[in-house]
Amino acid sequence: MESIKKYIAEVIGTFVLVLLGCGTAMLVGCDATSGGGYILTALAFGLVIVGMAYCIGNISGCHINPAVSLGVLLTGGMTFTDFIGYVVSQCVGAIAGAGMLKAIFNLGDVTDMTGGYGANGLAGVNGNAGAGILVEILLTFIFVMTILGVTSKKANHGSFGGLIIGLTLTLVHIFGIGLTGTSVNPARSLGPALLAGGDALGDLWVFIVGPFVGALLAAFVYKFLESSNKVVKPVAEKPAAKTVTPAKTTASKSNSNKKKRNNDLSSLRSGSFFIAIK
């Protein structure tokens, strides 16, 4: 039952990623002559990660990306069975998100500024598949390395992981949108490509191979770099020493009581004498 909940969370997260990320690109466009569309689209993808990280992150870890799941698998963070379940769920969510975009834009007669439901392409690298794969390997490597570092059990990064990961995705989008549209996520590329067809579907293999290779390299490199690190443990402060007041000895108590009795007796005698004289 717990695994089913994780898979449902991954469907929802990837659905939202494609809906809002690709949907923003469809609305504002990503023309290389204007940076406005770049920034808005990059922020949309990054902010989705931030929101989903604090929403479904405590349920599934908020991978919403087969490349991320591969990196987690190779570093021992999940089982192979869960990996397959995550990838299937992510692809279902991405296809559903692209389908929802198609319904909204067709029903509302809204112009798709990307011309292909935000699908990735090779126009920015003049159709060169080699250049496209290289870009996707490098960007995915950076993204997955960041995720593995932020979520490492050997580090203590607090509760800012979702924000850091979201900002990193924004960063790689700012660089990669003008080249490949920035995939770093096979599921995100699959959904729009299936609905767009044509060149988007023909180039899809680039956006599956590239991110998986990048994630593979990131996992091995990070494991190598982290293998010699020790677990960081917070240093506990020693409690301040308490000042203990020594208890009075029995002898000192006895002397104190004796003095008190003598004083009382003197007072009593003085009072009796005063009365007699009067």
Secondary structure, 3 states (H helix, E strand, C coil): CHHHHHHHHHHHHHHHHHHHHHHHHHHHCCCCCCCHHHHHHHHHHHHHHHHHHCCCHHHHCCCCCHHHHHHHHHCCCCCHHHHHHHHHHHHHHHHHHHHHHHHHHHHCCCCCCCCCCCCCCCHHHCCCHHHHHHHHHHHHHHHHHHHHHHCCCCCCCCCCHHHHHHHHHHHHHHHHCCCCCCCCCHHHHHHHHHHHCHHHHHCCCHHHHHHHHHHHHHHHHHHHHHCCCCCCCCCCCCCCCCCCCCCCCHHHHHHHHHHHHHHHHHHHHHHHHHHHHC
